[in-house]
Amino acid sequence: MGELTITLAALKVIGYGLAAIGPGIGIGIATYGLCVAAARQPEMKGQLMGYFFIGAAMSEALALLGLVLFFIG
């Protein structure tokens, strides 16, 4: 019974690690888009930063949801 518990705990850690990859990639793509947009139109930087923070927060919410499910399961 002990080995089964350890195996399930290991699978939960691996599952959370895989679940965190998606938001990480999403924030990376959003950061790239912000850099490109700010380079093209520097006067829009303030408005673009606001949009970026909203998008990054929504993407990060997925990672936090995965963390909560990791501790619940």
N, CA, C and O of each residue as an XYZ file, in Angstrom:
292
protein
N       0.817     -1.201      0.000
C       0.000      0.000      0.000
C       0.858      1.262      0.000
O       0.453      2.282     -0.557
N       2.040      1.204      0.620
C       2.916      2.363      0.690
C       3.455      2.772     -0.670
O       3.567      3.960     -0.972
N       3.793      1.764     -1.504
C       4.315      2.082     -2.829
C       3.268      2.759     -3.697
O       3.592      3.640     -4.493
N       2.025      2.355     -3.546
C       0.946      2.962     -4.321
C       0.776      4.430     -3.942
O       0.545      5.272     -4.809
N       0.887      4.738     -2.667
C       0.761      6.129     -2.209
C       1.895      6.984     -2.762
O       1.672      8.111     -3.205
N       3.105      6.447     -2.734
C       4.250      7.190     -3.254
C       4.107      7.396     -4.755
O       4.415      8.477     -5.258
N       3.648      6.382     -5.478
C       3.466      6.487     -6.920
C       2.406      7.539     -7.262
O       2.596      8.334     -8.182
N       1.298      7.543     -6.529
C       0.262      8.538     -6.788
C       0.758      9.947     -6.493
O       0.426     10.884     -7.219
N       1.545     10.106     -5.441
C       2.095     11.424     -5.117
C       3.050     11.881     -6.220
O       3.050     13.052     -6.598
N       3.856     10.966     -6.730
C       4.782     11.312     -7.809
C       4.026     11.697     -9.073
O       4.418     12.632     -9.772
N       2.953     10.986     -9.368
C       2.160     11.312    -10.552
C       1.477     12.669    -10.414
O       1.313     13.382    -11.404
N       1.080     13.031     -9.205
C       0.478     14.354     -9.003
C       1.499     15.456     -9.259
O       1.176     16.478     -9.865
N       2.717     15.252     -8.801
C       3.767     16.255     -9.026
C       4.059     16.391    -10.513
O       4.190     17.506    -11.017
N       4.163     15.280    -11.216
C       4.412     15.316    -12.658
C       3.239     15.980    -13.380
O       3.443     16.762    -14.308
N       2.023     15.672    -12.959
C       0.841     16.278    -13.574
C       0.808     17.777    -13.393
O       0.478     18.507    -14.328
N       1.149     18.255    -12.191
C       1.165     19.699    -11.987
C       2.272     20.347    -12.817
O       2.083     21.433    -13.365
N       3.405     19.697    -12.910
C       4.491     20.245    -13.731
C       4.076     20.384    -15.186
O       4.381     21.385    -15.833
N       3.383     19.385    -15.692
C       2.892     19.464    -17.073
C       1.812     20.528    -17.221
O       1.730     21.194    -18.254
N       0.990     20.690    -16.201
C      -0.069     21.700    -16.264
C       0.498     23.116    -16.213
O      -0.130     24.045    -16.720
N       1.653     23.295    -15.621
C       2.256     24.626    -15.526
C       2.962     25.035    -16.811
O       3.299     26.207    -16.981
N       3.189     24.097    -17.709
C       3.874     24.417    -18.962
C       3.013     25.339    -19.828
O       3.523     26.290    -20.420
N       1.719     25.060    -19.903
C       0.822     25.850    -20.751
C       0.790     27.330    -20.401
O       1.009     28.168    -21.276
N       0.520     27.679    -19.132
C       0.540     29.102    -18.775
C       1.907     29.750    -18.978
O       1.994     30.926    -19.331
N       2.972     28.983    -18.753
C       4.312     29.537    -18.976
C       4.541     29.898    -20.436
O       5.089     30.957    -20.743
N       4.126     29.026    -21.322
C       4.255     29.300    -22.754
C       3.359     30.478    -23.146
O       3.753     31.330    -23.942
N       2.151     30.514    -22.578
C       1.224     31.608    -22.887
C       1.766     32.967    -22.486
O       1.660     33.929    -23.247
N       2.346     33.054    -21.298
C       2.911     34.327    -20.844
C       4.125     34.703    -21.693
O       4.347     35.880    -21.976
N       4.904     33.708    -22.096
C       6.054     33.985    -22.964
C       5.637     34.546    -24.313
O       6.252     35.487    -24.815
N       4.600     33.977    -24.899
C       4.101     34.476    -26.186
C       3.526     35.878    -26.031
O       3.720     36.731    -26.898
N       2.816     36.119    -24.926
C       2.250     37.452    -24.684
C       3.351     38.489    -24.492
O       3.229     39.620    -24.964
N       4.418     38.112    -23.805
C       5.542     39.034    -23.604
C       6.213     39.358    -24.930
O       6.571     40.508    -25.186
N       6.383     38.355    -25.764
C       6.953     38.590    -27.095
C       6.082     39.559    -27.889
O       6.588     40.489    -28.516
N       4.766     39.334    -27.856
C       3.856     40.226    -28.576
C       3.915     41.651    -28.066
O       3.851     42.603    -28.844
N       4.037     41.798    -26.740
C       4.149     43.139    -26.163
C       5.427     43.826    -26.625
O       5.399     45.008    -26.969
N       6.534     43.115    -26.640
C       7.803     43.700    -27.077
C       7.743     44.142    -28.535
O       8.218     45.223    -28.886
N       7.160     43.306    -29.373
C       7.054     43.642    -30.797
C       6.134     44.851    -30.994
O       6.454     45.764    -31.755
N       4.999     44.849    -30.306
C       4.049     45.956    -30.449
C       4.624     47.262    -29.912
O       4.430     48.319    -30.512
N       5.328     47.195    -28.786
C       5.923     48.408    -28.219
C       7.049     48.934    -29.097
O       7.275     50.143    -29.151
N       7.753     48.050    -29.779
C       8.815     48.493    -30.686
C       8.223     49.175    -31.914
O       8.816     50.109    -32.455
N       7.056     48.712    -32.352
C       6.434     49.314    -33.539
C       5.758     50.638    -33.231
O       5.829     51.577    -34.025
N       5.096     50.716    -32.067
C       4.395     51.942    -31.690
C       4.676     52.262    -30.218
O       3.893     51.901    -29.339
N       5.787     52.935    -29.956
C       6.170     53.212    -28.572
C       5.151     54.063    -27.805
O       5.067     53.965    -26.580
N       4.387     54.883    -28.501
C       3.413     55.737    -27.810
C       2.238     54.942    -27.241
O       1.495     55.461    -26.408
N       2.060     53.706    -27.671
C       0.975     52.858    -27.166
C       1.430     51.959    -26.008
O       0.667     51.107    -25.554
N       2.652     52.142    -25.535
C       3.216     51.234    -24.539
C       2.374     51.143    -23.276
O       2.189     50.045    -22.749
N       1.862     52.249    -22.777
C       1.066     52.232    -21.553
C      -0.197     51.406    -21.695
O      -0.519     50.608    -20.815
N      -0.911     51.586    -22.786
C      -2.140     50.831    -23.017
C      -1.836     49.348    -23.249
O      -2.571     48.477    -22.783
N      -0.756     49.073    -23.967
C      -0.377     47.681    -24.208
C       0.006     46.965    -22.915
O      -0.300     45.785    -22.740
N       0.674     47.679    -22.013
C       1.057     47.068    -20.738
C      -0.177     46.670    -19.939
O      -0.194     45.618    -19.300
N      -1.206     47.506    -19.975
C      -2.452     47.168    -19.270
C      -3.073     45.905    -19.815
O      -3.508     45.043    -19.051
N      -3.121     45.785    -21.127
C      -3.664     44.580    -21.750
C      -2.803     43.359    -21.417
O      -3.313     42.264    -21.182
N      -1.490     43.577    -21.405
C      -0.589     42.467    -21.089
C      -0.813     41.957    -19.668
O      -0.865     40.747    -19.446
N      -0.945     42.867    -18.706
C      -1.125     42.440    -17.316
C      -2.444     41.683    -17.136
O      -2.506     40.722    -16.369
N      -3.479     42.103    -17.827
C      -4.751     41.379    -17.752
C      -4.599     39.975    -18.334
O      -5.051     38.999    -17.734
N      -3.970     39.873    -19.489
C      -3.772     38.566    -20.112
C      -2.857     37.660    -19.302
O      -3.113     36.461    -19.194
N      -1.792     38.219    -18.730
C      -0.882     37.420    -17.918
C      -1.564     36.929    -16.650
O      -1.330     35.802    -16.214
N      -2.407     37.769    -16.056
C      -3.125     37.358    -14.846
C      -4.101     36.228    -15.156
O      -4.233     35.288    -14.373
N      -4.775     36.315    -16.283
C      -5.702     35.235    -16.653
C      -4.953     33.940    -16.937
O      -5.421     32.863    -16.568
N      -3.800     34.030    -17.584
C      -3.011     32.840    -17.863
C      -2.449     32.249    -16.566
O      -2.418     31.030    -16.399
N      -2.012     33.103    -15.665
C      -1.466     32.640    -14.391
C      -2.540     32.007    -13.518
O      -2.237     31.153    -12.686
N      -3.792     32.418    -13.700
C      -4.891     31.821    -12.937
C      -5.005     30.335    -13.239
O      -5.380     29.552    -12.366
N      -4.685     29.937    -14.472
C      -4.709     28.512    -14.817
C      -3.653     27.738    -14.033
O      -3.905     26.620    -13.584
N      -2.477     28.330    -13.869
C      -1.429     27.661    -13.107
C      -1.818     27.554    -11.638
O      -1.562     26.532    -11.002
N      -2.430     28.592    -11.101
C      -2.864     28.541     -9.704
C      -3.978     27.533     -9.506
O      -4.036     26.865     -8.473
N      -4.861     27.416    -10.483
C      -5.909     26.404    -10.406
C      -5.298     25.006    -10.395
O      -5.748     24.142     -9.643
N      -4.305     24.780    -11.199
C      -3.603     23.497    -11.193
C      -2.937     23.218     -9.856
O      -2.929     22.077     -9.392
N      -2.375     24.257     -9.228
C      -1.753     24.092     -7.916
C      -2.788     23.717     -6.859
O      -2.536     22.852     -6.020
N      -3.933     24.356     -6.898
C      -5.002     24.034     -5.943
C      -5.484     22.600     -6.133
O      -5.697     21.879     -5.159
N      -5.655     22.190     -7.385
C      -6.086     20.815     -7.652
C      -5.025     19.798     -7.240
O      -5.346     18.669     -6.871
N      -3.758     20.208     -7.308
C      -2.672     19.343     -6.858
C      -2.816     19.044     -5.368
O      -2.642     17.899     -4.951
N      -3.128     20.051     -4.568
C      -3.249     19.856     -3.131
C      -4.571     19.189     -2.743
O      -4.628     18.488     -1.733
N      -5.618     19.392     -3.515
C      -6.901     18.773     -3.204
C      -6.867     17.285     -3.510
O      -7.309     16.462     -2.708
N      -6.328     16.946     -4.696
C      -6.326     15.555     -5.156
C      -5.369     14.768     -4.415
O      -5.229     13.571     -4.665
